[in-house]
Every structure is written in C-alpha cells, then in structure tokens.
Amino acid sequence: MTCAASGNPGAIHSSGRAARALLEDAREEIASLLGVGPLEIVFTSGGTESDMLAVMGAVRDGRALVSAVEHPAVGGLSSPWLLGPRCELLPVDHAGLVDPDELVEHSGNLDVVSVMAVNNETGVCQPISRVAEAAHQTGALMHTDAVQALGHIPVDLDEWGVDLASFSAHKIGGPVGIGALWVRRGVELHPVSPGGGQQYGIRSGTQPVALACGFAAALRACLDEFDAMTARYQSWRERIIAWCRQQPEVAIDDAPLTSPSIIHISIAGTRGTDVVMLADRDGVDLSAGSACHAGVSRPSPTMLAMGRDEDAASSGLRISIGYTTTDADIDRLLAVLPAAILKASGAR
C-alpha cells in the first residue's frame, strides 16, 4: 500500500491509477496555465534535461544553431561526444542579443534553432518571436529555454511562435528535480535515451507524481501573483541600479529589455568571485557568472561572447531577485556590497 502521490503512475493497480490521476491533473493544470494542450507537456528532471531533450531530439541528419550565450545544457551540445561540429554558434552583440537576420547565413540543412528567452546570467530578453520567424524561414524548428522567463516576464508561447520550450519548477518556488518540455502538437522528437516508453516515447522513466503536483501548485500561485510580484522585482531592481550608477567602478550590463529579476554588473579591478565570497561572509548570496557556475573562478563564457576581454569577463556579478526576496534583503545587499567591492579590489 502507498499514498497516491508516491505511487507508480504507470502501474495498473488501484494505487497506480490514483497516482496517474494526480499526475494527469497536474499536467492539465500546467498546460492550462501555459495556454497549451496537456498532451504537449513532457515532464523532465529540470531545465537542463528539457534543453538537452529539445535540441538533441530535434536534430536529425542536419544541424543545430544555438546562440553563443546559451545555458551549458544547450551550448555544451557542441562537445565532440555530443553534436560536435553539427552544433553551431550564433554570435551576439555587445548587449548579448542575437540578430535574427543572421540566421539566413546558416540556412540549409538546419534542423533546430535554440535561443533562450531570458539569459540566465545577464537577464537580457531576446527577440524570440523574430528569431522564431527567421528560424521557420530556414525550415528549422525553434526551441527556447524559458526557465528564467516563467514567472518573471510574460510567457505567451503562441505569440512567440516557438515549437519547443523548456521550464523548471524551482525557479518559480516549486520543487527541485522537475521541469517540463513543451512540444507543440505535430512536432516530432526522437528519444535520446532508451526506457519504458513513457510520455509518448519522448522521455522514458517513472514520472514523479508529487513533484508534478508541486510544480502545478507553484505555477498557479506564481501566475496568480504575477503582476504584484514583478512590480516588486522591478522596484527593487531600479533601486539597486540607482545605487550602481553612483559607483564609478561599476558598469551595468543591460539591454533594451531585461528581466526584472536579474541585475548583472561588472566591477572594474575586481574578480566577481572575490565579491561573492566577501558578501557571503556577511550573509548575502550573490553569483559570479550564472547561478549554475557559482564559485567557479574563470572568465564568464557569456561575457566573452559579448566581446569583453578576460579581465572584464572575470569581473561580473549577478544579483538575483526572487519570490523569497524582501525589502530587508535589498537593504542588507546595499549595506554589504560597498565594503565587499572595496576589499575585493584590494585582493586582486
């Protein structure tokens, strides 16, 4: 005997059927909140797996074209043991933006284009609908990593015109260990790993019912509070940026459209990792580079792709705002940051 949420939704006994009912309820709610069909939602272990599954599953005999500032789950597919030279990089400008018109130069035998909606390091919002239109003109599918977008900017998959989109529950206050890949109806992906054929054969493995329910609940709460939350994020972001503009050594890495939840700055004469460690001693969590690479002392590949030299690419600092952030946290950040920057500049 077991509770429904911990049962195997693939089993035919009563506990399995109860688990399956909960799982499909969660799938339907997530789909409804995203404005898509439930059969288009494939549960995964998180954004990383969703990204890999989308791109690897879409490539046939052709190539993948991914932006030079993608999450490693996408950018790393150019490794020799994965897609290798069949995965090409689309360059970005100084602000980290792709130029949709450049896709024309890569047309021909192109299976999929992948450009993230919101950069996980700088918060820059890409012109996804224009990129999708250009991708389709080349005959390719369009995938976007929307992990940093969901809950932070409006997500309209139909308006974006994409074919595949990746999400992760923990970025919106849901449980760690579950994500989703949206696959537009009619798009065919081939599986990238063997298994029992669950989820239409795209992603095998026993599906985590309790995590799926948590994902659905988090998404419901997130979207119910979206306007209020993003207004708070934007207010805090503007306050932090106003402080940064008063510091001669601080440059704000911004773009015409940026997520209200991420502020990326470069601090001349410092290493971002030094500032992170100094701030951590005073109870403030920051990141050097993306959160996935926190604590890694090396130039940021994203900043290098944006044309920075190695010193500048090592001086970056990411400040993230989320559902747990409070006014007191912002007060603490602005109290701790000046001393951390001063000490870090002396440590270099």
C-alpha positions in Angstrom: 0.0 0.0 0.0 1.2 3.6 -0.7 -0.2 7.1 -0.9 -1.3 8.1 -4.3 1.4 10.8 -4.7 4.2 8.3 -4.2 2.7 5.6 -6.3 3.9 4.5 -9.8 1.6 6.2 -12.3 2.4 3.5 -14.9 1.0 0.7 -12.8 -2.4 -0.7 -13.4 -3.4 -1.5 -9.7 -5.6 1.0 -7.8 -2.7 2.9 -6.2 -1.1 3.3 -9.7 -4.3 4.5 -11.2 -4.7 7.0 -8.3 -1.2 8.2 -8.9 -1.9 8.5 -12.6 -5.0 10.6 -11.9 -2.9 13.1 -9.8 -0.2 13.2 -12.4 -2.5 14.0 -15.3 -4.4 16.6 -13.2 -1.0 18.3 -12.7 -0.2 18.0 -16.4 -3.5 19.5 -17.3 -3.2 22.4 -14.9 0.3 23.3 -16.1 -0.9 23.1 -19.7 -3.9 25.3 -19.0 -1.8 27.9 -17.2 0.6 28.0 -20.2 -2.3 28.1 -22.7 -1.4 24.8 -24.4 -2.7 21.3 -24.6 -1.9 18.7 -21.9 -0.5 16.2 -24.5 2.1 18.8 -25.3 3.7 18.8 -21.8 6.5 16.3 -21.2 7.8 16.1 -17.6 11.6 16.1 -17.1 14.0 16.4 -14.2 14.5 20.1 -14.8 15.5 22.8 -17.3 18.8 21.1 -18.1 17.2 17.9 -19.3 14.4 19.8 -21.1 17.0 21.8 -23.0 19.1 18.7 -24.0 16.0 16.7 -24.9 14.6 19.5 -27.1 17.8 20.1 -29.1 19.1 16.5 -29.3 15.6 15.2 -30.0 15.1 17.7 -32.9 18.3 17.1 -34.7 18.1 14.5 -37.5 20.7 14.5 -40.3 21.2 18.2 -40.1 22.5 20.8 -37.7 21.6 22.8 -34.6 22.2 26.5 -34.4 22.4 27.9 -30.8 23.2 31.3 -29.5 26.7 31.9 -28.1 25.2 32.8 -24.7 23.1 29.7 -24.1 22.9 27.8 -20.8 25.6 25.0 -20.9 22.7 22.5 -21.3 22.4 23.9 -24.9 25.8 25.4 -25.5 27.6 22.3 -24.3 26.0 20.2 -27.1 28.8 21.3 -29.3 31.1 19.0 -27.3 32.8 16.3 -29.6 31.0 13.5 -27.8 27.6 15.0 -28.4 26.7 17.0 -31.6 30.2 18.3 -32.2 30.6 20.5 -35.3 26.9 19.9 -36.1 26.1 22.3 -33.3 27.0 25.8 -34.5 27.0 29.1 -32.5 25.1 32.2 -33.4 27.0 35.3 -32.3 25.6 38.0 -30.1 26.3 41.7 -29.9 27.8 43.7 -27.0 24.5 43.6 -25.1 24.2 39.8 -25.6 21.4 40.0 -28.2 21.2 37.8 -31.3 20.4 39.3 -34.7 17.6 37.3 -36.3 18.7 38.4 -39.8 21.9 36.4 -39.3 20.0 33.1 -39.4 19.8 33.4 -43.1 23.5 32.8 -43.3 23.1 29.5 -41.6 20.2 28.2 -43.6 20.4 24.9 -45.3 20.2 21.5 -43.6 19.3 23.2 -40.3 17.1 21.2 -38.0 16.7 23.3 -35.0 17.5 26.8 -33.6 17.8 27.4 -29.9 17.8 30.8 -28.3 17.0 31.4 -24.6 14.1 33.8 -23.8 15.9 35.4 -20.8 19.6 34.9 -20.3 20.4 33.1 -17.0 23.4 35.4 -16.3 22.6 38.8 -17.6 18.8 38.7 -17.6 18.7 40.0 -21.2 15.5 39.3 -23.1 15.9 38.0 -26.6 13.6 38.9 -29.5 12.2 35.4 -29.5 9.2 36.0 -31.9 11.6 37.5 -34.5 14.1 34.7 -34.1 11.3 32.0 -34.4 10.1 33.6 -37.6 13.6 33.6 -39.0 14.2 30.0 -37.9 11.0 28.9 -39.6 12.0 30.6 -42.8 15.1 28.4 -42.9 12.9 25.3 -42.4 14.1 24.7 -38.8 12.2 24.1 -35.6 12.6 26.8 -32.9 13.4 26.0 -29.3 13.7 28.5 -26.4 15.0 27.9 -22.9 12.3 29.7 -20.9 13.5 28.7 -17.5 14.4 32.3 -16.5 11.3 33.7 -18.2 8.5 31.9 -16.5 7.2 33.9 -13.6 9.4 36.9 -14.4 8.2 38.1 -17.8 5.0 37.4 -19.7 5.2 34.0 -21.4 3.0 33.6 -24.4 4.1 30.5 -26.4 1.6 31.2 -29.2 2.8 34.8 -29.6 6.4 33.8 -29.5 5.8 31.3 -32.3 8.2 28.7 -31.0 7.9 24.9 -31.3 9.7 23.8 -28.1 10.1 25.5 -24.7 11.9 24.4 -21.5 10.8 25.2 -18.0 11.9 24.4 -14.4 9.8 24.3 -11.3 12.3 25.5 -8.8 12.7 28.9 -10.5 9.1 29.7 -9.5 9.2 28.3 -6.0 8.3 24.8 -6.9 10.2 21.6 -6.0 13.8 20.9 -7.2 14.0 18.0 -9.6 11.2 18.6 -12.0 10.8 20.6 -15.2 8.8 20.4 -18.3 9.4 20.5 -22.1 6.6 21.9 -24.1 6.4 20.2 -27.5 4.0 21.9 -30.0 1.4 19.5 -31.3 2.7 18.0 -34.6 6.4 18.4 -33.7 8.2 15.1 -33.7 11.1 14.5 -31.3 13.1 11.3 -31.2 14.0 9.9 -27.8 17.6 10.4 -26.6 17.7 7.6 -24.1 16.0 4.1 -24.0 13.4 3.1 -21.5 9.9 2.1 -21.0 8.3 4.4 -23.5 6.5 6.7 -21.0 5.3 10.2 -22.1 4.7 9.3 -25.8 8.1 7.7 -26.0 9.9 11.0 -25.9 11.1 10.8 -22.3 11.0 7.4 -20.5 11.1 6.8 -16.8 8.7 6.7 -13.9 7.2 10.1 -13.5 7.4 11.9 -10.1 3.8 12.5 -9.2 4.4 14.5 -6.0 6.9 16.8 -7.8 4.5 17.3 -10.7 1.8 18.3 -8.3 4.2 20.7 -6.6 5.1 22.2 -10.0 1.4 22.8 -10.8 0.7 24.4 -7.5 3.8 26.7 -7.8 2.9 27.8 -11.3 -0.7 28.6 -10.2 0.5 30.7 -7.3 3.2 32.3 -9.4 0.8 33.4 -12.1 -1.9 34.5 -9.7 0.6 36.9 -8.1 2.5 37.7 -11.3 1.6 41.4 -11.6 2.3 42.2 -7.9 5.5 40.2 -7.8 7.0 41.6 -11.0 6.2 45.1 -9.8 8.1 44.5 -6.6 11.0 42.9 -8.6 11.2 46.0 -10.9 11.1 48.4 -7.9 14.0 46.6 -6.2 15.9 46.4 -9.5 15.6 50.1 -10.1 16.8 50.8 -6.5 19.9 48.6 -7.0 20.6 50.1 -10.4 20.3 53.6 -9.0 23.0 52.7 -6.4 25.2 51.1 -9.0 25.1 54.3 -11.1 26.6 56.2 -8.3 29.7 53.9 -8.2 32.3 54.9 -10.7 33.8 51.4 -10.8 30.5 49.7 -11.5 29.1 49.2 -15.0 25.6 47.9 -15.6 25.3 45.2 -18.2 21.9 46.0 -19.6 19.8 45.7 -22.8 16.6 47.4 -24.1 14.6 44.6 -22.4 15.8 42.8 -19.3 14.2 40.6 -16.7 13.2 42.5 -13.6 14.7 39.6 -11.6 18.3 39.9 -12.7 20.9 42.6 -12.4 24.3 41.9 -13.9 27.1 44.3 -13.2 30.8 44.4 -13.9 33.1 45.9 -11.3 36.4 47.2 -12.6 39.5 46.0 -10.8 37.9 43.0 -9.1 37.1 39.4 -9.6 33.4 38.6 -9.3 34.1 35.5 -7.3 36.0 37.6 -4.7 33.0 39.8 -4.2 30.7 36.8 -3.9 32.9 35.2 -1.1 33.2 38.5 0.8 29.4 39.2 0.6 28.7 35.6 1.7 30.6 36.2 4.9 28.1 38.9 5.7 25.1 36.8 4.8 24.4 38.0 1.2 24.1 35.5 -1.6 25.4 36.6 -5.0 26.7 34.8 -8.1 29.7 35.3 -10.3 28.5 34.3 -13.8 25.4 32.2 -13.9 24.0 30.7 -10.7 24.9 27.3 -12.2 28.5 28.2 -12.2 28.6 30.0 -8.8 32.0 29.7 -7.2 33.9 28.9 -10.4 36.8 31.4 -10.8 37.1 31.8 -14.5 36.1 34.3 -17.1 32.4 34.1 -17.9 31.8 32.5 -21.4 28.7 34.6 -21.7 30.6 37.9 -21.2 33.4 36.7 -23.5 30.8 36.0 -26.2 29.6 39.6 -25.6 33.0 40.9 -26.6 34.6 41.5 -23.1 38.2 40.8 -22.5 39.2 38.2 -19.9 39.6 40.8 -17.1 36.2 42.3 -17.8 34.7 38.8 -18.2 36.0 37.9 -14.7 34.7 41.0 -13.0 31.0 40.2 -13.4 28.5 39.9 -10.6 24.9 38.6 -10.9 22.3 39.9 -8.4 19.1 37.8 -8.4 15.7 38.7 -7.1 13.1 36.1 -6.4 9.9 35.0 -4.6 11.7 34.9 -1.2 13.3 38.4 -1.5 12.2 41.1 0.9 12.9 44.8 1.4 15.3 43.8 4.2 17.3 41.7 1.8 17.8 44.7 -0.5 18.7 46.9 2.5 21.3 44.3 3.5 22.7 43.9 0.0 23.3 47.7 -0.4 24.8 47.8 3.1 27.2 44.9 2.4 28.2 45.5 -1.2 30.4 48.6 -0.8 32.8 47.0 1.6 32.9 43.8 -0.3 33.8 45.7 -3.5 36.5 47.7 -1.7 38.1 44.6 -0.2 37.8 42.7 -3.5 39.6 45.5 -5.4 42.5 45.3 -2.9 42.7 41.5 -3.2 43.3 41.5 -7.0 
